[in-house]
């Protein structure tokens, strides 16, 4: 993993997390900072992959393999978005 610029920082960690991380670094024979950088990079990658997820779609992750169901799911999503964009003026009174 290439790092262009490094930033020095100080942070507080729970003692148990620090000890477990330090032990992991020792077992792997790598610096503690490398374990932290790799863990943060993995966390950020996972977050980026799910950032565009819509909660109601998580249950249908495997639907994309079935084109008929995928088409229905796209239509369902379109209808949800469309209905969320409509404002009922009576609700604002």
C-alpha positions as CSV (number, residue, x, y, z in Angstrom):
1,X,0.0,0.0,0.0
2,X,1.6,3.2,-1.1
3,X,1.3,6.3,1.1
4,X,2.1,9.7,-0.5
5,X,2.0,11.7,2.7
6,X,2.0,10.7,6.3
7,X,0.3,12.6,9.1
8,X,1.3,12.2,12.7
9,X,-1.6,12.1,15.1
10,X,-2.5,11.2,18.7
11,X,-5.6,9.3,19.7
12,X,-7.0,7.6,22.7
13,X,-7.8,3.9,22.3
14,X,-9.5,1.5,24.7
15,X,-6.7,-0.5,26.5
16,X,-8.0,-3.8,25.2
17,X,-8.1,-2.6,21.6
18,X,-4.6,-1.3,21.9
19,X,-3.2,-4.5,23.4
20,X,-4.9,-6.7,20.9
21,X,-3.7,-4.5,18.0
22,X,-0.1,-4.5,19.4
23,X,-0.2,-8.3,19.8
24,X,-1.4,-8.7,16.2
25,X,1.4,-6.5,15.0
26,X,3.9,-8.6,16.9
27,X,2.5,-11.9,15.6
28,X,2.6,-10.6,12.0
29,X,6.1,-9.0,12.6
30,X,4.9,-5.6,11.3
31,X,4.8,-2.2,12.9
32,X,1.8,-1.2,14.9
33,X,1.1,1.7,12.6
34,X,0.9,-0.6,9.6
35,X,-1.8,-2.7,11.4
36,X,-3.7,0.5,12.1
37,X,-3.4,1.9,8.6
38,X,-4.4,-1.5,7.0
39,X,-7.4,-1.8,9.4
40,X,-8.6,1.8,8.6
41,X,-8.1,1.3,4.9
42,X,-10.2,-1.9,5.0
43,X,-12.9,-0.2,7.1
44,X,-13.0,2.8,4.7
45,X,-13.2,0.5,1.6
46,X,-16.1,-1.5,3.2
47,X,-17.9,1.8,4.0
48,X,-17.4,3.1,0.5
49,X,-18.8,-0.1,-1.0
50,X,-22.0,0.2,1.0
51,X,-22.3,4.0,0.9
52,X,-24.7,3.8,-2.0
53,X,-26.8,1.0,-0.6
54,X,-30.4,1.6,0.1
55,X,-31.7,-0.2,3.2
56,X,-34.6,-1.8,1.4
57,X,-32.3,-3.3,-1.2
58,X,-30.0,-5.2,1.2
59,X,-32.4,-8.1,1.4
60,X,-32.3,-8.4,-2.4
61,X,-28.5,-8.6,-3.0
62,X,-28.7,-11.8,-5.1
63,X,-31.6,-10.6,-7.2
64,X,-29.3,-9.1,-9.8
65,X,-28.6,-12.6,-11.1
66,X,-32.2,-13.0,-12.1
67,X,-33.0,-10.5,-14.9
68,X,-36.8,-10.6,-14.4
69,X,-36.5,-10.0,-10.7
70,X,-33.8,-7.3,-11.3
71,X,-36.2,-5.5,-13.6
72,X,-39.0,-5.6,-11.0
73,X,-36.6,-4.4,-8.3
74,X,-35.5,-1.4,-10.5
75,X,-39.2,-0.6,-11.0
76,X,-39.8,-0.9,-7.2
77,X,-36.9,1.4,-6.5
78,X,-38.2,3.9,-9.1
79,X,-41.6,3.9,-7.4
80,X,-40.1,4.4,-4.0
81,X,-38.0,7.3,-5.1
82,X,-40.9,8.8,-7.0
83,X,-43.3,8.6,-4.0
84,X,-40.6,10.1,-1.6
85,X,-40.3,13.1,-3.9
86,X,-44.0,13.9,-3.7
87,X,-45.0,16.4,-1.0
88,X,-48.5,16.5,0.4
89,X,-49.3,20.2,1.0
90,X,-51.9,19.3,3.7
91,X,-49.1,17.7,5.7
92,X,-47.3,21.0,6.0
93,X,-50.2,23.0,7.5
